[in-house]
């Protein structure tokens, strides 16, 4: 059978007869009994997500419902999935010290571990007591078996502060440190954020204080960019970084959010830096409040979370197109947020509160009480698509299905869906290869682009 790639969109009424009314709709809002949430990532298929808590517990939950599937005690800290999607690299810190673990994603069993022991010569020069060591952040290399770490040594005293912060390369397969990337003098500059490009070409690091955006070439492990962010003409030029991410579409672009005081006024928001030109190429959103952010819609939009609200920024229209004011413990009270492209949903958290929401880019008129969240897969598809409802509802088999081609022409005699266990299966094997749009009742859900 000839393979077909089909793109599906959920439509409201028709492709053209919609009115824009952008809004967040929240499907579930929970309080985690395991304690405050430390870190969170989607599993490889994005139908589930994994999180760590301050109660030393890893949880696996369903993305669409938040339902707890499995929990594993005795595990905590920051983590990332390995590129093959079968393991996690977990680091204990910054609260409990420096330990690295490699665990199986299937059952969270420990494969290897290592404690980064601080040397006996590491003494506080003022009080002559032993310094403490913490891992502040990590990033996984998509090509090499490396994890990049921000490693801090401190006396845990505000003044006099003797903190040093280093950027190191660590091999999680051999549990050995490969090298120290910290330039001379940078160990006192409070590095806080790091990110690796999706092609494994670059490592970027952003520090607090007199801030620089530093970029290393990972082929040579050499520092290639040292872009100054603070204003030398200001006496009070302390910068506060909040988030750092590489572009997926163009790995020469780095997105970062920070507070950057300057003589021209407070620059506090989201910026795009280009490695090749060594310049900030987009400062459209420099006058919004700084905060963690999440890119979506092929990087045409970003969600930026602050202590006051959640904002949707549009890089095409150059506007803050939606603001959701939040207050604990209501949904959307997010300190950080992750995005599932497969399901077009966001899961965010702050302290022990977490919730799932979706961003409606157009009006949605309820019909037959169709569920708040609809997911479909696979996409691209060849023989069939399955449509699931969350929460599952009885009688979903009566929902109407309409299919349109790329020109908006309705497909005559569309496939008849079958309904089983809360899911609709639609046979599309008779459709020719191309791009299609699917309308489920009158529910507008999302658009997904075929690669």
Secondary structure, DSSP 8 states (H G I E B T S, - for coil): --------BB-SSSSS------EEEEEEEEE-TT-SEEEEEE-TTSSEEEEEETTTEEEEEETTT--EEEEEET--SEEEE-TTSSEEEEEE-SSS--EEEEEETTT--EEEEEE----TT-B-TTT--B-EEEEEEEEE-SSSSEEEEEEEEE-S-SSS---EEEEEEEETTTTEEEEE---TTGGGS-EEEEEE-TTS-EEEEEESBS-EEEEEETTTTEEEEEEE-S-TT-SS--BEEEEEEE-SS-TTEEEEEEEEEETTEEEEEEEEEETTTTEEEEEEETTS----EEEETTTTEEEEE-SSEEEEEETTTTEEEEEEE--TTSTT--SEEEEETTTTEEEEEETTEEEEEEEESS-----TT--SEEEEE-SS-SSEEEEEEES--TTGGG--EEEEETTS-B-SS----EEETTEEEEE-TTS-SS-EEEEETTB---B----
